[in-house]
Amino acid sequence: MIIKQKIMRNVSLTAHPLGCAQDVQNQIAYVEQHPSPSASLYPKRVLIVGGSTGYGLAARIVAAIGAGSATINVSVEREPSENKVATAGWYNTEAFEKEATKRGLFARSLYADAFSDQTKEATADLIATHLGQVDLIIYSVASPLRTDPDTKEVYHSVIKPIGKTYSALSLDMQSGLIEQATIEPAQEDQVEQTIKVMGGEDWQRWVEFLAKRNLLAENFITVAFSYIGPQMTHPMYRDGTIGKAKEHLEASAKKITALLQTIGGRALVSVNKAVVTRASAVIPVVPLYIALLYKVMKEQALHEECIEQMSRLFDQRLYGKKEIPLDKEGRIRLDDWEMKPQVQLEVQRRWKLQQEGKPLAEGDLDGFRRQYDHIHGFGFESIDYEKDVDPTRI
C-alpha cells in the first residue's frame, strides 16, 4: 500500500515503516559516530518501560549501540495488518531490534500494557530467563489512561490548568499560524486521576515487583523522565495537571530510593529538554514555545534532540562522573542548556512578537514540522513515499 501522512489536530494518524527505520538508523549512526569514553561503565542489562519512541527509544539505542547492552522494552503498540499501518513505536522497535540482532545484541520487547501486573510478571520472567537481573530501568511512560491493577478502576489523564481558565497564544502546526488557546480548568477529580496515570505510583510498583523476585542488581539505578520548562508554560504544564503528576513522580524517587537501600540502589528523576514528540505536539502553548526554542538554540549551537540528550544522560550524568550531578531538589538537569538565561531571554523576546492570526515570527516552524514528520517516518528525502510498501514489514 502507499502510505500517506494524515494529521488531525496535531496528531499523526499514520506512520511509515521505512521512514521509522530511517529515523532509528540515524540515531544509531549518531551514537556510533560519537563514542563515549565512559561506555565501559554503562549498564549491561537494561529495561526500558516505554522504550519505543522519544526519550525511551533514544535511551535504548544509547545503551545498546553505545555499550553493547542487552535491552528489554515494554510498550503498548498497535501492530500492522495487510491494510492497516502500525504505530510509529511498533515500526521503531522492529527496526531497532533488527539492527541489534545484526550486531549480536540481546533485544526483546513486550507489546503490552505497562500498568498491568500480568505485564510485569511476563517481563520478570523474561529478565530471569535471559538476563538474570537488570542494572538500570528507564521509566518513560506517557499514557492517556491507566487501569489500576488492584481495583480495576480506569483513570484518565488530562492536560489542563488548575484553578482558573488559561488563555495564551499557541501555534497551529499545520497552518503555521498563531492562534489563541483557551483551556478550562481541571476538576479536582481530574487532577487526582492524572496523578494516578502520570505520577510515580506505577514506577514504584515496577521496582517493588522486580525487587521481590531479586531481579535488581547491586547498585541498581532507575531513572524516570520529567519536565519543568519556563515560566511562560507553567500555567499549562508545571502548574497544571501534568505538573502535579510530575511532582508526584519526583516525590516517588525518594520513596523508591529508600526501598533500594539494601542493594545500594537509587531512583532518580531526569528533567529533560523540550523536544517534539507525539505528546508535546498536542499540549496547548507548548508547540509555540518549542518552535521558538528550537530556533534560538540552533542559533546558539545548543540544540539537542532525544538521542543527544540521552547520550549526555549516560555519558555526563549517570556513568561519566564519580558523583551524579544533581540540583538542590536532587534531580538530574538535562534541561540546563534550554534554561540558560541567554536562551530564555531570547525566547521571551520572540514570544512577544507573536500575533494571533499571523504566521509564526522568528521561530523554527520548518524544524518543528520536520522533526514531527520524522518521528512518524515521514519527510526523509531518501524515501520514495509514492512507492508501494508492505505495512507489515520493516
N, C-alpha and C positions, 0 to 999 in steps of 0.2 A: 504494500500500500504506500501511497505518497502521504507523508506526514507533514501537515502544516501547523504552525503555531496558532493557537486560539487563546485569546486572553479576555477574561471578563472581570471587571472591577479589580484590576491589577493582579488577578490570579491566572496563571497559565494552566489551561486545562489539558495540555498535551506536552509530551516530551519526545525527543528524537533519540533513538538508540545510538546512532553513530556519533551524534554530537555530544551526548553524555560521555561516551567512550573517549572522545577527543578531549573533553574537559578534564577527565581523570588522567589521561595521558599527559596533559600539560602540567598538572600538579605533580605527577610523578617525575616529570622532567625537571621541574624546579628543585625538588629535593635531591635528585641525582646531581644536578649542576651546582648545588650549594651544600656539599657535605659538611656535617657538623663535627668539630673537633671533640665534642662531648658524646658522640654517638655510642661509644663503648659503654657509657653509663646509662643509656636508655633502658627502660624495662623490656624484658624479652617476651613477656606474656601479658597481653593487653585485652581487656574487654571494653568495648565502646557501646554504651546504651544510647542509641540514636546516632549511628555511625554511617548513615547513607548519604547525607547531604551536608553542606555547610561546614561548620567547625568540627563536627563529629567525624565526617569523612576525611577532612584535612588532617586531623589528629591521627586517624588510622593510617593514612599514607605516610606521614612523617615517621611513625613508629616502625611500620613495616619496611618501607623503602629506605629510610634513613638508617635503620639499625637491624634490619632482618628479623623484627619481632613477629611472633605469632599473634594473630588477632582474631577476635570473635566480635561480630556485630549483631545487635538486636534492634530491629526497626520494623514498623508497620508499613508495608508497601503493597500496592496493587500490582499483581503480576499481569503480564500481557496475554492476549489471545490472538488468534489469526486476524481478527478485525478490530482489535482494540489495543491501544498502546498502554504500556505500563507507566508507573510513576517514574519521575527522574531518579528517585532514590533506588529503585529496583535496577534500572539501567546502570547507574553509577556503581552499585555494589557488584553486579555481574561483571562489569568491565574491570573493576579493581581486582576482584578475585581471579579473573583470567590472567591478569598481569602478575599477580602474586604467585600463582601456580607456575608460571613460566620461570620465575626466579627461585622456585623450590621452597616457597614460604607457606606456612600453615595459615589459611584464611577461611573462615566459615561464617555463615550468617543464619540467623533465625528470623524469618519474616513473621513476627508475632507481636502481640500487644505487650509492651514492656511493663505495663502496670499489673499484669496478671501474675499470680503466683505459679500458675502452670508454666508460664514462660520462664520464670526464674528457676523453676525446677529443671526444665529442659536445658537451660543454659548451664546450670550447675553440673548436670550430668555430662555435658559437652566438655566443660573445663576439667572435670575429674578424669574423664577418659583420655583426653588429648594433651592437656597442659599440666595437670596436677594441681596447680594453683595459678593465681594471677598476681602480677606485681602492680598493676595500675588499672583502675576503672575510670574511664571518661564518661561522665553523665551529661548528655547533650540532647535532652528531650524537649520538643515543642509540640504540644498537642491541644486540640480544641476540647477534648473531653477525657475523662478517666472514670472507669468503673472501680469502685472501692472493692478490693478483694475480700474484705470481711463482711461488709454489709450489702454488697452488690448494688449500692446506690450509685447512680451515674451523675458525676459532677461536670459542669460545663464552664470553661474559662471564657472570659470576655475581656476586651481591650477598651476600657472606659476610664474616664476621670472619676474622682471620688469627691463627693460633697457638693459640687456645683457643675453646671453645664460649662463645657470648654469649647471655645471658638478660636481658631487660628488658621493661618494660611497653610496650605498643603500643595502638593504637586500631583497633577494627573499625568501619570507616566506615559500614557498613550498619546494624549494631545500635546503634552509639554506645556500646558497652561497652568497658571497659578489659580487655585480655587480656594474657597472658604470651606473649612471643615468645622462642623458643629456637632459635638457628641454629648449626649445626655449622660448625666452621672449614673454610676452603677448603684444598684440597690445593695443593701447590706449583705444579703444572701449571695449576691453575685461576687462580692469581694471574697467571701469565705470559700465559695466554690472555685474561684480562680486560684486561691492559695492551695486548695486541695489538689488541683491539677498541676500547677506550675511551681509549687513550693518544693520543699525538701523532703516531704514525707516519703515519697517513693524512692528517692535516692537513698535515704536511710534504710528503707526496707530492703533494698538490694544488698547493701553492705551487711546488714544483720543476717540476711538469708544465707549469703555465701560464707560468712564468718562461722555460722553454726555448723557448716559442713567442712570447716577447716580448709577452705579454698583460697584464703588470702595469705599471701607470702609475708615473711618477716619484712618490716619496713615498708609495708604496702602503702600506696598513696591512691587517693581518689580525688578527682577534680570535677566540679560542676561549673557550668558557664553562666555568667551573669552580665548585666549591662547597667550602667548608670547614666551616662550621657550628660549633655549640657543643660543649664537651667531652662533654656527655651523649650526643651521637650519634656521637662519634668511633669507638668500637669497631665500629660497624656501617658507618660511612661513611668518614671521613677516614683511620682506621687500618685499614680493611678493603680488600677487593679494589678497589672503586671508587676509594677514596682513592689507592691505589697507581697506578691508571691516571691519576688527575688529577695526581699528582706527575710522571708521565712527560709528560703534556700540558704542564705548566708548564715542565719542563726543555726540551721541544721548542721553546718560544717563543724561547729563546736561540739555538738552532741555526738556526732559520728566520731570525731577525734577521741572523745572520752571513751567510746566503745572499743577503740583500737589500741588502747594503751598497752595491752598485754603483748602485742606483736610489734610495738614501736611504729604503729601506723598513724596515718594522718589524713584528714579531709580538708580540702582547700577549695575556695571559690576563685575562679579567674574572671576578672572583669575585662571583657574583650572590646575591641573596636567595633563601631557601627559598620556593617557591611550589607550589601544587597543580598537578601535571602528571600525565600518564599514567605517567611513570616514578616520580615521588616517591610516588605513592599506593600503590605495591606494595613499597616498601623498608621492612622491619620497623622499628618505632620512630619512623620519620620522620613518619608521619601524626599521631601523638600530639603530637610536637614542633610540627608546623605548626599543628595546631588550637589549641594554647596560644599559639603565637607570633602567630597572626592576631588573637586576642582582645586580647592585650597591645598589639600595635602599632596596632590600631584605637583602643583606649582612649587611646593616647598620640599619636594623629593622625600616625602614621609609616607606616601600611600602604601597600604598593605591590603591584600585580600586574605581569605581564610588560610591559605597554605603558608603565607609569610608569617601570619600571626601564630599559627601552630608550631612552625619551625622555631620561632622566638620563644614560645612557651616551653618547649622541650630543651632547647639549647641554652637559653639565658635565664630561665626561671627554675624549672623543676630539676634539671640534671646538670646544668652547666656551671653551677656555683656551689661553694661549700655550704652556704646558707641560702634558703629560698627567699628572695627579696619580697617583702610584704609591706602594705601600707599600715597605718595605725589601727585599722579595723581588722587586720590580719588577712587581707585579700591580696591576691596577685593582681597587678595592674598592667594589663596589656593594652589598655586604652591610653597609656601615658603619652604617646605621640599625638593622638587625637585631642587630648586635653591640654596640650601645650598652649600657653597664653597667646602666642602669635598665631596659632591656628584658630582658636576660638574667637579672638577679636576680629579676625578677617571674616569668619563665617557670620558673625553678628552684623558686621558692616554690610555684607551682601544680602543678609536676610531682610534688612531694612529697605533694600532696593525693590523687593518683590511687590507686585501689584495684582490684585485679583483680576482675572480675565486676560492678563498679559502673559507672554512667554516667559519662561524661566530666565532670569538675568544673572549673568556671570556664574553660572553653575555648569555642571558636567552632565547634562541630560543624555548625551550620546554614551558616556561612560556608564551611567546608571542603566540605560536600556541594554547596552552590550553585555554587562555583567548579568543582568536579569535573563537575557536570552541564553547566555552561555550555561547558566545553572540548569536550564531546561533542555540543553542540547541544540540550541538554535544560534544562528549568527556566525558560524565558523566558515571562513572563506574556502577551506579545504574540502567542504562537504557540498555535494550537489543535492539540494533539497527538492529538486524535481524528480529525483531518481526513486524508483520503486524499491522499498526496503521491507524486510521481514521484521515486524514489530516484536517477534518472539526471540530474536537473536541479536547479540552484540557483534 
